[in-house]
Amino acid sequence: MRMSRKKDKKDIEENVVTEENEQNIDSSQEEKQEKNEVNIEAELIEKVNEFQNKYLRLSAEFDNYRKRTLKEKMDLTKTAGEDIFVNMLPIIDDFERAIESINSAKDIDAIKNGINLIYSKFSIFLSQKGIKAIETKDADFDTDFHEAITKMPTEDKKGKIIDVIEKGYLLNEKVIRYAKVVVGE
């Protein structure tokens, strides 16, 4: 019996040692798992910080891009008509010379010819810039190009343009001013 008690005691001690070892192993595994979780958490926090930094940089970069393009658009609208006005200056010079010569001119035909030359020069300039007059002579009334100011009763020109009050113009096939016309009814 004594031996059996010693054996039992020894078995109990071994069981205790085994349990302690298992507990040590479990606690070391728990510590490793906790360390892994802490490492994973630290990595995740680092990734989140990295993404936040990238987001802030991208947001700032986009804001700078938006401001730069807005400034470029404003500059472009300020100087967009510069080319047109520079090309109009010689025509204005011609008008000024014509006005000066009207006062001292004795030949009316020369004045008429000068004004016709200025008009043709200006017409050529407009056509080079894509502006052309809307055709109205003997044309059918079209609300896409014409604005009826009044109607006149006629027998043979129903729906046709009888008279033009103000010319209409197209800029690159887009109406920039409707022709004001009198229409037959």
Helices and strands as residue ranges (DSSP letters): H 2-79, H 82-104, H 108-128, E 131-133, E 146-152, E 161-166, E 169-171, E 174-177, E 179-184
